[in-house]
Amino acid sequence: MSRRTLLEHPCGGRSLVEDRFPSGRCSTVHILRLPLADGDGRPRFLVSCSAEGREEDYRQPDGPPVEVSRPLRLDWLDIGHGVPPPPGNG
């Protein structure tokens, strides 16, 4: 899910990623990205927020993640301008 696409074809993006820790424990993170227009009305910035999956996935961390943000799912969100075509169809 490219930042450039989110701005050139104003749309939102939703993703689900996985972090893996030294013990082998995995946690999921939900991420939402939306374009934000500048003073001239052009999409120029991205605003994003994230939320961890289940609370128990983040108790007593056993060290920093050894694998961060492995994509599990990526979706475009139509915010009034449609969504980009699938790769190879544009």
N, C-alpha and C positions, 0 to 999 in steps of 0.2 A: 504494500500500500504506500504509494509514493506521495510525499508532501507536495511535490510539484503538481501531481494530478489533482489533489484536493483543492489547490488554488486555481489551476487553469480551467478546470471543469468544476465550478463550485458545487461541492458535495461534502457530505460528512463521511466519516469512516469509523467503523466499529471493529475492534479486534479482541481476540481472546488469546493470551500468550501464557506460556508456562515457564516458571523458574524452577531450577533443580538445585538442591543443596548437597553438601558433601555427604550427608547420610543417605542420600538417594531420595529423600522426601521431596515431593513436587508440590508447587502451589500455583494456582491460576490467578491471572490478573486480567480484568476487563478494562479496556481503554476506549474512550470516545474522543474523536477529533472533529472539530468543526472550523470552517474558515471564518475569519473576521475581517470585515472591510476596513480600508483606510478612510481618511477624510474625503476622498474623491469617490468612494463607493466601490473601489476595486478590491477584490479579495487579496489580501496581502499577508495576513497573519493567520496562524493556527492556534486555536485554544484547545487544550486537551485536559481530560481528567481521567483518573484511573481508580479502580477499586479492587482490593484483593478479594479473592474467592472466600472460602470458608475461614472463619476466624481461627479455627484450630490449626490451619496450615501455617500460621505465622507465630505461634507460641514457641517460646524457647528456641530461637534460631540456633543452629549448630554451625554457624559460620556464614560468610557471604555466599551468595549463589555461585555455583560453578558453571551454570548455563543460565543465561538471562534472556527472557523474551523470545523463546522459541514459539513461532506462530502456530496456533492450533486452528484459528478461524479468522478470516478477514472478510468484511462485508462493506460495501458502499451504502450510504444512506442518501436517499433523494431528499433534498431540502428545497426543491422547487425548480431545479435545472436538469433533472434526470440524473443518471449515473453514467460513468464512463463505459464505453463498450469493452467487452472482454478482450484480453490481449489477442492480437492477430485479426481483430474485426474492426479496427478503427482506421 
